[in-house]
Amino acid sequence: MAVNSRKLVTAPSQQQGFILAAVLWAIAIIFIVAGIFHHYVQEKIKIAAQAKLNLQQQLDLRSTEQTLFYVLSSARRTRAGLTLTRQDVTDYINAEEGTINMDPIGDEMRLDGTTYLGLGNSAFYVQDLMGAVALNGPDTFDLQRLMRNQEPNAQVSQQLIAALQDYIDANETLSLSGAEKYEYQRVGLSSPTNDYLRSEIELRRVFGWSEWLDTHPQFDWQGWLSVRRYTTINPNSMPRSLLRAYFGISEEGAEQLESQRQQNPFIDLDDFFLRSGISAGLSEENTRFFYGNEFQISLWDSGGGQAELISLQLTPAGPYGPWQINYKYRAPIVRRDHEPSALQQTRLFGHTLGDNR
């Protein structure tokens, strides 16, 4: 009977142990499911937060872009850049003498590739394409001068420029040292278009240029070149790196030149010769000291990623609006932090240009 008594006593204990184990297992499963669900929810929250951030970045970039388009097409430009100061036309136009006063106001946004902050975390620069070397121009004087300071082998420089001329001319006649259809086919390249370059990046399709650019990374083709079809150049809007490369001067000389034009932009050739000491090769025919109607705009988010490059042409009397976009593509960010940001206050984006926020 004692044995049977012990058996009757241990049976409920086994049941209680089983129930306890089942409860613990159930709690463990609940915790695991809760943990998985928590992780799932956290991941979804992260994805939503990132999507919100991406959307805000795009809104900031698009808002900055459209603001720039508007002010470039509507605000007045002086020799120093784009001014936002409201003026009556009689303040700067002398109707009797038929002259326009282009003297700086003091609040100008520079159009020489200087980096500024836009809305939110966006950043941008505007480069007047008169301050870049033209690839599609009727003559190659500016390109020759630039290449002479970048390529010590005159024969290589001559071949590159001749190949470019053959690429953009309207015929298939091979020029001396140039390249036409046969030369391209021989090395497995697409035939030349025999038409103007549509964007600066197309230069890499020209015979010999891609290899040369790859071996000369200091040659900033994105910032120094343009597909303008006229060859006049504006020293007031050349980026500092191009001042150095084009005129063959030192970094210190380029800084001094930039400082001179910041204090008082150059008025004409005589003023430029007097204050810069540079005269060789410049003439009234190939030099001007005011801005054109074509600009390169680069927009990017300060947090990283790629920049968006936009070629904008102002068309105030055009049938399709006050501006047109010639091309737009994404490219690695070309930071110009070595060039000082302007200290002037602007009302364009509501904060001091160049300040972090």
Legacy VTK file of the C-alpha trace (Angstrom):
# vtk DataFile Version 3.0
C-alpha trace
ASCII
DATASET POLYDATA
POINTS 357 float
0.000 0.000 0.000
2.894 2.334 0.690
4.173 1.840 -2.808
0.801 2.560 -4.308
0.551 5.675 -2.106
3.808 7.006 -3.449
2.671 6.408 -7.028
-0.529 8.306 -6.411
1.445 11.224 -4.953
4.000 11.535 -7.800
1.452 11.532 -10.654
0.153 15.069 -9.960
3.750 16.337 -9.619
4.594 15.064 -13.098
1.500 16.751 -14.509
2.401 20.035 -12.803
5.940 19.815 -14.164
4.649 19.207 -17.655
2.264 22.159 -17.383
5.066 24.377 -16.074
7.343 23.351 -18.940
4.562 23.958 -21.453
3.919 27.390 -19.965
7.608 28.252 -20.089
7.815 27.064 -23.677
4.752 29.125 -24.561
6.247 32.201 -22.885
9.540 31.612 -24.695
7.724 31.299 -28.016
5.766 34.486 -27.269
9.014 36.312 -26.474
10.624 35.006 -29.656
7.610 36.000 -31.749
7.518 39.383 -30.007
11.232 39.841 -30.659
10.840 38.941 -34.308
7.859 41.268 -34.609
9.753 44.047 -32.812
12.698 43.610 -35.159
10.340 43.595 -38.132
8.633 46.772 -36.925
11.994 48.467 -36.256
13.196 47.588 -39.740
10.010 48.962 -41.246
10.414 52.142 -39.178
14.005 52.482 -40.433
12.861 51.961 -44.023
10.084 54.531 -43.566
12.491 57.019 -41.960
14.982 56.539 -44.792
12.221 56.940 -47.363
11.130 60.147 -45.632
14.731 61.393 -45.594
15.167 60.535 -49.284
11.937 62.317 -50.131
13.013 65.386 -48.158
16.397 65.363 -49.904
14.686 65.232 -53.286
12.319 68.041 -52.292
15.267 70.178 -51.147
17.193 69.490 -54.352
14.212 70.162 -56.630
13.274 73.312 -54.708
16.855 74.574 -54.900
16.982 73.726 -58.609
13.765 75.518 -59.483
14.722 78.553 -57.384
18.033 78.798 -59.243
16.302 78.479 -62.604
13.932 81.288 -61.691
16.491 83.753 -60.317
18.960 83.109 -63.145
16.272 83.973 -65.667
14.817 86.951 -63.795
17.464 88.589 -61.569
19.973 91.163 -62.778
23.610 90.272 -63.303
26.560 92.549 -62.658
30.223 91.965 -63.367
30.422 90.221 -59.957
27.553 87.786 -60.423
23.845 87.533 -59.722
22.384 90.291 -57.537
19.115 89.987 -55.616
18.913 93.673 -54.732
15.759 95.246 -56.128
16.543 98.292 -58.231
14.597 100.538 -60.491
15.815 100.289 -64.064
16.694 103.968 -63.951
19.268 103.161 -61.247
21.452 101.243 -63.682
20.268 102.172 -67.180
21.133 105.561 -68.627
18.593 105.970 -71.421
20.130 109.187 -72.709
23.605 107.721 -73.117
22.368 104.234 -73.951
24.593 102.604 -71.278
24.045 100.020 -68.569
25.900 100.175 -65.265
27.355 96.707 -64.523
29.222 97.699 -61.361
28.891 95.279 -58.417
26.195 95.845 -55.791
27.847 93.815 -53.028
25.371 90.962 -52.496
26.138 88.983 -55.644
26.060 85.206 -55.847
29.172 84.298 -57.788
28.861 82.387 -61.035
32.397 80.971 -61.117
31.718 77.527 -59.656
31.844 78.628 -56.008
29.993 76.166 -53.757
26.966 77.430 -51.846
24.377 75.854 -49.560
20.844 75.460 -50.847
17.694 74.355 -49.045
18.034 71.719 -46.333
21.264 69.786 -46.796
21.556 70.518 -50.499
24.587 72.233 -51.989
25.214 73.665 -55.423
27.394 75.717 -57.669
26.614 77.725 -60.784
29.283 77.977 -63.461
28.932 80.567 -66.195
30.008 78.664 -69.304
31.701 81.793 -70.622
34.270 80.932 -67.949
34.983 77.520 -69.482
36.899 76.510 -72.609
34.619 75.848 -75.593
34.862 72.516 -77.422
32.481 73.307 -80.287
33.862 76.712 -81.190
34.880 77.723 -84.713
38.514 78.054 -83.627
40.618 76.170 -81.098
42.707 78.988 -79.623
41.478 78.553 -76.034
41.735 74.764 -76.135
45.223 74.963 -77.600
46.311 77.309 -74.847
44.862 75.053 -72.146
46.397 71.911 -73.653
49.771 73.584 -74.050
49.887 74.015 -70.270
48.657 70.471 -69.568
50.368 68.309 -72.202
54.121 68.872 -72.655
54.190 66.792 -75.850
53.045 69.201 -78.570
52.449 66.344 -81.024
50.033 64.581 -78.664
48.178 67.821 -78.048
47.930 68.485 -81.788
46.582 64.973 -82.450
43.909 65.273 -79.747
42.669 68.635 -81.001
42.731 67.477 -84.640
40.715 64.383 -83.714
38.166 66.605 -81.966
37.876 68.846 -85.015
37.338 65.819 -87.278
34.697 64.504 -84.882
32.586 67.684 -84.891
32.989 68.825 -88.487
30.241 67.986 -90.984
32.425 65.991 -93.404
34.421 62.759 -93.372
37.596 64.291 -94.745
40.588 63.258 -92.674
42.667 66.165 -91.432
46.386 66.028 -90.728
46.921 64.149 -87.412
43.138 63.715 -87.088
40.842 60.671 -87.087
37.772 59.745 -89.102
35.609 56.642 -89.552
38.424 54.264 -90.548
40.604 55.138 -87.536
37.669 54.568 -85.169
36.752 51.215 -86.713
40.370 50.082 -86.591
40.405 50.302 -82.778
36.800 49.154 -82.279
35.214 52.527 -81.535
31.896 53.907 -82.740
32.195 56.140 -85.794
32.336 59.908 -85.193
29.025 61.752 -85.369
30.423 64.567 -87.535
28.306 66.893 -85.471
28.679 69.100 -82.394
29.292 67.495 -79.017
26.036 67.381 -77.030
27.713 67.332 -73.615
31.238 67.463 -72.212
31.207 63.760 -71.332
30.910 62.953 -75.058
34.531 64.077 -75.386
35.442 60.579 -74.170
34.074 59.180 -77.438
36.546 61.217 -79.471
39.564 59.282 -80.758
42.382 59.294 -78.189
40.705 61.490 -75.606
39.419 58.834 -73.194
42.878 57.309 -72.756
44.498 60.726 -72.368
41.958 61.863 -69.756
42.430 58.639 -67.789
46.176 59.253 -67.593
45.727 62.936 -66.698
43.326 62.951 -63.720
44.305 66.524 -62.860
42.606 67.682 -66.067
39.165 68.682 -64.762
37.236 68.297 -68.018
33.927 68.521 -66.152
34.774 71.923 -64.675
37.014 73.391 -67.378
35.235 72.551 -70.638
31.889 73.383 -72.209
30.082 72.538 -75.438
29.464 76.183 -76.300
29.692 77.003 -80.006
31.563 80.279 -79.570
35.053 80.722 -78.160
34.892 83.986 -76.203
36.061 83.492 -72.608
35.323 85.463 -69.418
38.171 85.693 -66.850
35.670 86.986 -64.273
33.916 83.622 -64.131
36.753 81.136 -64.636
37.106 78.796 -61.628
40.375 79.180 -59.791
41.711 75.830 -60.989
41.120 76.884 -64.604
42.765 80.260 -64.028
45.869 78.339 -63.026
45.654 75.808 -65.865
44.672 78.234 -68.650
47.111 81.025 -67.853
49.892 78.673 -66.696
50.316 80.404 -63.338
50.982 79.097 -59.829
48.356 78.354 -57.200
49.394 81.528 -55.389
49.052 83.529 -58.611
45.565 82.085 -59.188
44.575 82.989 -55.615
45.753 86.563 -56.132
43.870 86.789 -59.409
40.711 85.502 -57.768
41.150 87.909 -54.858
41.512 90.804 -57.327
38.231 90.031 -59.068
36.404 89.400 -55.767
37.300 92.900 -54.597
36.507 94.436 -57.960
35.733 92.301 -61.030
37.736 93.139 -64.134
36.151 95.716 -66.439
37.994 95.223 -69.718
41.276 94.007 -71.186
43.258 97.068 -70.148
42.063 96.680 -66.557
42.862 92.959 -66.653
46.365 93.541 -68.066
47.056 96.241 -65.490
45.986 94.275 -62.433
46.950 90.729 -63.439
50.095 91.287 -65.457
48.812 88.726 -67.979
48.476 89.815 -71.588
49.752 87.094 -73.919
47.126 85.761 -76.294
44.145 87.770 -75.078
42.293 90.086 -77.424
38.996 91.922 -77.731
37.793 89.201 -80.111
38.230 86.275 -77.728
37.716 87.907 -74.310
34.783 89.515 -72.550
34.131 90.386 -68.917
30.413 89.794 -68.600
28.340 86.648 -68.270
26.679 84.690 -71.040
23.294 82.931 -71.146
24.547 79.381 -70.651
25.312 77.876 -67.256
26.290 74.579 -65.728
24.512 73.886 -62.436
25.661 71.130 -60.120
23.349 70.002 -57.294
24.036 67.420 -54.602
23.106 66.430 -51.076
25.763 67.222 -48.475
25.267 63.771 -46.975
26.770 62.078 -50.024
25.698 60.394 -53.226
26.146 61.701 -56.726
25.700 65.196 -58.089
23.234 66.156 -60.779
24.808 68.180 -63.586
22.478 70.439 -65.550
23.258 72.525 -68.613
20.881 75.480 -68.568
20.419 77.974 -71.383
18.440 81.163 -70.804
15.954 81.842 -73.598
14.050 84.993 -72.584
12.488 85.360 -76.033
12.163 81.635 -76.684
8.860 80.050 -77.729
8.973 77.400 -74.977
9.790 79.463 -71.905
12.511 81.578 -70.275
14.995 78.700 -70.128
15.744 75.320 -71.594
17.738 72.365 -70.299
20.288 71.167 -72.828
21.248 68.061 -70.867
21.094 66.564 -67.409
23.019 63.622 -65.982
24.426 62.306 -62.717
28.147 62.250 -61.967
30.522 62.029 -58.992
30.491 65.126 -56.814
33.248 67.574 -57.712
33.775 69.446 -54.466
35.404 72.852 -54.660
35.878 73.320 -50.931
39.357 74.746 -51.552
37.680 77.768 -53.085
36.360 80.172 -50.434
32.607 80.580 -50.249
31.250 84.102 -50.482
30.642 85.938 -47.235
27.788 88.058 -48.542
24.305 87.654 -47.095
21.695 86.388 -49.506
17.913 86.319 -49.348
17.783 83.504 -51.890
17.791 80.686 -49.327
17.542 82.697 -46.134
21.009 82.176 -44.670
24.587 83.239 -45.144
26.159 81.616 -48.190
28.922 79.273 -47.222
27.800 78.788 -43.601
26.935 75.340 -42.292
23.524 74.747 -40.819
LINES 1 358
357 0 1 2 3 4 5 6 7 8 9 10 11 12 13 14 15 16 17 18 19 20 21 22 23 24 25 26 27 28 29 30 31 32 33 34 35 36 37 38 39 40 41 42 43 44 45 46 47 48 49 50 51 52 53 54 55 56 57 58 59 60 61 62 63 64 65 66 67 68 69 70 71 72 73 74 75 76 77 78 79 80 81 82 83 84 85 86 87 88 89 90 91 92 93 94 95 96 97 98 99 100 101 102 103 104 105 106 107 108 109 110 111 112 113 114 115 116 117 118 119 120 121 122 123 124 125 126 127 128 129 130 131 132 133 134 135 136 137 138 139 140 141 142 143 144 145 146 147 148 149 150 151 152 153 154 155 156 157 158 159 160 161 162 163 164 165 166 167 168 169 170 171 172 173 174 175 176 177 178 179 180 181 182 183 184 185 186 187 188 189 190 191 192 193 194 195 196 197 198 199 200 201 202 203 204 205 206 207 208 209 210 211 212 213 214 215 216 217 218 219 220 221 222 223 224 225 226 227 228 229 230 231 232 233 234 235 236 237 238 239 240 241 242 243 244 245 246 247 248 249 250 251 252 253 254 255 256 257 258 259 260 261 262 263 264 265 266 267 268 269 270 271 272 273 274 275 276 277 278 279 280 281 282 283 284 285 286 287 288 289 290 291 292 293 294 295 296 297 298 299 300 301 302 303 304 305 306 307 308 309 310 311 312 313 314 315 316 317 318 319 320 321 322 323 324 325 326 327 328 329 330 331 332 333 334 335 336 337 338 339 340 341 342 343 344 345 346 347 348 349 350 351 352 353 354 355 356
